Amino acid sequence: GDDGASHNGMWDLSILQVVPNLMLAAPRDAQTLRELLRESVVVKDRPTVIRFPKGAIVSPVNVKERIEGIDILNKKGEEDVLVVAIGAMAHLANEVAQRLIDQGLGVTVIDPRWIKPLPSYLANLGARHRLVAVIEDNSRSGGTGSSISQFLRDRNIYTPQRDFGIPEKFLDHASRAQVLNEIGLTAQDISRDIIEVMARFDNAISEKVKKI
């Protein structure tokens, strides 16, 4: 971001994932930050970390409902794509969802709030959808996407998954928006990728039907 290549918060979630017994939260906006801070101070038996990006406070993101600790930010149509928004990527996730909905796909957007340990209800959601898409502003290597993939596999859930995050490279000095645009973390790029994946799924199903 604005502080330069040496101060981009690119790997913190990856590093913290390996700390035993740690609780890690990623608030999406100021309201969620306050909620998670209140929840964290009552935890007495383990360390807690709240991860929130530097910069202007993003506008609040509406929540349809909360189920077993997971906030449902958006839900429309069939259970085709489960979009998992990590922290401040919630607005972007909703933009992606709208593009997918416009193309006729059913979408559920969720914010797990606590990303270590992951909420158990995530397994239920992952099993019900055709594709899981994780959007985070952290390295794809060892990030929340990797954690979610392992979480689902450990429960014998093998739903295909796409992880959208920061590639393994040092990023040039630029604004947050410029950096995200440079690495393809935009609604247009992410939605295009997901639409192509879903199209391949449907084509594969059509080919199997023809053979039958």
DRENKEKE-868012 format. One record per residue (C-alpha): x negated, y, z negated. Coordinates in Angstrom, 3 decimals, decimal comma. Last residue first. Layout:
N
+----------+----------+----------+
!       c1 !       c2 !       c3 !
+----------+----------+----------+
!        X !        Y !        Z !
...
+----------+----------+----------+
END
This chain:
212
+----------+----------+----------+
!       c1 !       c2 !       c3 !
+----------+----------+----------+
!   24,894 !  -41,784 !   21,259 !
!   22,064 !  -40,304 !   23,297 !
!   24,108 !  -37,160 !   23,994 !
!   24,838 !  -36,754 !   20,270 !
!   21,129 !  -36,920 !   19,467 !
!   20,381 !  -34,247 !   22,065 !
!   23,085 !  -31,973 !   20,637 !
!   21,664 !  -32,362 !   17,123 !
!   18,198 !  -31,371 !   18,360 !
!   19,653 !  -28,350 !   20,136 !
!   21,431 !  -27,281 !   16,939 !
!   18,247 !  -27,533 !   14,882 !
!   16,271 !  -25,675 !   17,551 !
!   18,859 !  -22,877 !   17,493 !
!   18,542 !  -22,691 !   13,708 !
!   14,784 !  -22,212 !   14,007 !
!   15,173 !  -19,523 !   16,672 !
!   17,749 !  -17,665 !   14,558 !
!   15,409 !  -17,822 !   11,550 !
!   12,479 !  -16,352 !   13,502 !
!   14,621 !  -13,577 !   14,982 !
!   15,993 !  -12,751 !   11,530 !
!   12,474 !  -12,399 !   10,121 !
!   11,164 !  -10,192 !   12,918 !
!   14,179 !   -7,874 !   13,042 !
!   14,579 !   -7,548 !    9,284 !
!   10,923 !   -6,654 !    8,887 !
!    8,057 !   -8,489 !    7,200 !
!    6,112 !   -8,749 !   10,457 !
!    2,620 !   -8,112 !    9,105 !
!    2,323 !   -4,602 !   10,529 !
!    5,880 !   -3,645 !    9,563 !
!    5,298 !   -4,631 !    5,946 !
!    2,079 !   -2,611 !    5,875 !
!    3,728 !    0,449 !    7,396 !
!    6,606 !    0,335 !    4,916 !
!    4,209 !    0,011 !    1,974 !
!    2,201 !    2,993 !    3,194 !
!   -1,197 !    2,370 !    4,738 !
!   -4,766 !    1,358 !    3,883 !
!   -5,612 !   -1,776 !    5,848 !
!   -4,632 !   -5,263 !    4,742 !
!   -7,087 !   -7,988 !    3,809 !
!   -5,977 !  -11,286 !    5,287 !
!   -4,261 !  -14,515 !    4,244 !
!   -0,764 !  -13,676 !    5,481 !
!    1,772 !  -11,792 !    3,335 !
!    5,239 !  -13,262 !    3,022 !
!    8,019 !  -15,067 !    4,853 !
!    8,428 !  -18,745 !    3,974 !
!   10,647 !  -20,960 !    6,138 !
!   12,211 !  -24,096 !    4,660 !
!   13,796 !  -27,309 !    5,915 !
!   15,984 !  -28,991 !    3,260 !
!   14,091 !  -31,904 !    1,732 !
!   15,702 !  -32,209 !   -1,684 !
!   14,245 !  -35,151 !   -3,602 !
!   14,163 !  -33,192 !   -6,889 !
!   10,371 !  -32,797 !   -6,812 !
!   10,811 !  -31,750 !   -3,176 !
!   13,023 !  -28,833 !   -4,234 !
!   10,596 !  -27,452 !   -6,831 !
!    7,638 !  -27,992 !   -4,480 !
!    9,318 !  -25,898 !   -1,781 !
!   10,332 !  -23,290 !   -4,355 !
!    6,750 !  -22,960 !   -5,613 !
!    5,381 !  -22,652 !   -2,088 !
!    7,897 !  -19,899 !   -1,355 !
!    7,036 !  -18,239 !   -4,647 !
!    3,420 !  -17,850 !   -3,624 !
!    0,585 !  -20,357 !   -3,392 !
!   -0,410 !  -19,179 !    0,063 !
!    2,405 !  -17,025 !    1,465 !
!    0,735 !  -14,084 !   -0,222 !
!    3,120 !  -11,745 !   -1,980 !
!    5,865 !   -9,387 !   -0,847 !
!    8,461 !  -12,170 !   -0,784 !
!   11,175 !  -13,537 !    1,515 !
!   12,112 !  -17,222 !    1,156 !
!   14,266 !  -18,852 !    3,851 !
!   16,014 !  -22,157 !    3,040 !
!   17,733 !  -23,931 !    5,931 !
!   20,747 !  -26,225 !    6,301 !
!   22,303 !  -25,287 !    2,969 !
!   23,864 !  -27,482 !    0,265 !
!   20,660 !  -29,012 !   -1,108 !
!   18,980 !  -25,657 !   -1,637 !
!   21,972 !  -24,292 !   -3,523 !
!   22,117 !  -27,204 !   -5,944 !
!   18,350 !  -27,153 !   -6,459 !
!   18,461 !  -23,419 !   -7,153 !
!   20,832 !  -24,181 !  -10,027 !
!   17,796 !  -25,288 !  -12,094 !
!   16,504 !  -21,721 !  -12,296 !
!   12,803 !  -21,460 !  -11,382 !
!   10,277 !  -21,405 !  -14,188 !
!    8,742 !  -19,164 !  -13,124 !
!   10,729 !  -17,133 !  -10,594 !
!   13,058 !  -15,453 !  -13,070 !
!   15,362 !  -13,141 !  -11,101 !
!   16,578 !  -15,960 !   -8,801 !
!   17,889 !  -13,396 !   -6,275 !
!   20,264 !  -14,967 !   -3,770 !
!   21,484 !  -14,345 !   -0,238 !
!   23,951 !  -16,853 !    1,240 !
!   24,401 !  -16,888 !    5,002 !
!   26,727 !  -18,417 !    7,598 !
!   25,473 !  -17,871 !   11,125 !
!   27,532 !  -16,217 !   13,859 !
!   24,882 !  -13,948 !   15,343 !
!   26,213 !  -10,922 !   13,437 !
!   25,912 !  -13,012 !   10,274 !
!   22,218 !  -13,494 !   11,004 !
!   21,686 !   -9,760 !   11,459 !
!   23,604 !   -9,075 !    8,249 !
!   21,496 !  -11,596 !    6,362 !
!   18,241 !   -9,999 !    7,485 !
!   19,431 !   -6,627 !    6,195 !
!   20,432 !   -8,264 !    2,907 !
!   16,981 !   -9,838 !    2,616 !
!   15,346 !   -6,469 !    3,268 !
!   17,302 !   -4,937 !    0,399 !
!   16,343 !   -7,844 !   -1,867 !
!   12,619 !   -7,658 !   -1,068 !
!   12,014 !   -5,720 !   -4,304 !
!   12,045 !   -8,904 !   -6,340 !
!   12,040 !  -12,166 !   -4,395 !
!   14,994 !  -12,643 !   -2,064 !
!   15,926 !  -16,270 !   -1,363 !
!   17,936 !  -16,524 !    1,866 !
!   20,000 !  -19,730 !    2,035 !
!   20,979 !  -20,294 !    5,659 !
!   23,838 !  -22,438 !    6,998 !
!   26,331 !  -22,619 !    4,130 !
!   29,354 !  -21,538 !    6,159 !
!   30,627 !  -17,982 !    6,293 !
!   29,575 !  -15,066 !    4,138 !
!   27,668 !  -14,679 !    0,901 !
!   25,642 !  -11,752 !   -0,372 !
!   23,777 !  -10,845 !   -3,538 !
!   24,391 !  -14,021 !   -5,537 !
!   22,356 !  -13,510 !   -8,714 !
!   20,873 !  -16,682 !  -10,191 !
!   20,875 !  -17,197 !  -13,959 !
!   23,389 !  -20,037 !  -14,037 !
!   25,666 !  -18,346 !  -11,511 !
!   25,767 !  -14,560 !  -11,331 !
!   28,331 !  -12,934 !   -9,043 !
!   28,743 !  -10,569 !   -6,111 !
!   25,709 !   -8,448 !   -6,993 !
!   25,080 !   -5,022 !   -5,476 !
!   21,489 !   -3,876 !   -4,993 !
!   20,529 !   -0,693 !   -6,798 !
!   18,403 !    1,878 !   -4,934 !
!   14,656 !    1,331 !   -5,000 !
!   12,541 !    3,039 !   -7,631 !
!    9,760 !    4,974 !   -5,915 !
!    6,308 !    3,480 !   -6,023 !
!    4,460 !    0,644 !   -7,738 !
!    5,924 !   -2,826 !   -7,409 !
!    7,540 !   -4,722 !  -10,316 !
!    6,337 !   -8,005 !  -11,837 !
!    7,507 !   -8,714 !  -15,381 !
!    5,309 !  -11,231 !  -17,202 !
!    6,266 !  -13,372 !  -20,188 !
!    4,069 !  -15,309 !  -22,612 !
!    5,538 !  -18,266 !  -24,524 !
!    7,342 !  -19,178 !  -27,746 !
!    8,873 !  -15,858 !  -28,770 !
!   11,123 !  -14,875 !  -25,862 !
!   13,355 !  -12,092 !  -27,201 !
!   11,259 !   -9,401 !  -25,507 !
!   11,665 !  -11,049 !  -22,096 !
!   15,448 !  -10,817 !  -21,900 !
!   15,486 !   -7,098 !  -22,607 !
!   12,731 !   -6,555 !  -20,039 !
!   14,711 !   -8,638 !  -17,571 !
!   17,800 !   -6,491 !  -17,922 !
!   15,874 !   -3,210 !  -17,685 !
!   14,090 !   -4,364 !  -14,532 !
!   17,399 !   -5,566 !  -13,098 !
!   18,799 !   -2,061 !  -13,455 !
!   15,684 !   -0,478 !  -11,970 !
!   15,670 !   -2,675 !   -8,855 !
!   14,717 !   -6,154 !   -7,561 !
!   13,162 !   -7,481 !  -10,763 !
!   10,493 !  -10,206 !  -10,372 !
!   10,224 !  -12,347 !  -13,507 !
!    7,517 !  -14,748 !  -14,681 !
!    7,649 !  -17,037 !  -17,711 !
!    4,318 !  -18,711 !  -18,473 !
!    4,137 !  -22,239 !  -19,910 !
!    0,967 !  -23,082 !  -17,970 !
!   -0,622 !  -20,370 !  -15,784 !
!   -0,766 !  -21,705 !  -12,192 !
!    2,042 !  -19,525 !  -10,828 !
!    0,318 !  -16,396 !  -12,173 !
!   -2,353 !  -16,459 !   -9,473 !
!    0,131 !  -16,856 !   -6,617 !
!    2,419 !  -14,158 !   -8,023 !
!   -0,509 !  -11,770 !   -8,320 !
!   -1,885 !  -12,400 !   -4,839 !
!   -0,865 !   -9,446 !   -2,681 !
!   -0,606 !   -6,454 !   -4,991 !
!   -2,582 !   -4,186 !   -2,664 !
!   -5,284 !   -2,389 !   -4,634 !
!   -8,485 !   -3,220 !   -2,726 !
!   -6,900 !   -2,506 !    0,666 !
!   -5,819 !    0,992 !   -0,223 !
!   -3,857 !    2,784 !   -2,915 !
!   -1,001 !    3,640 !   -0,539 !
!    0,000 !    0,000 !    0,000 !
+----------+----------+----------+
END
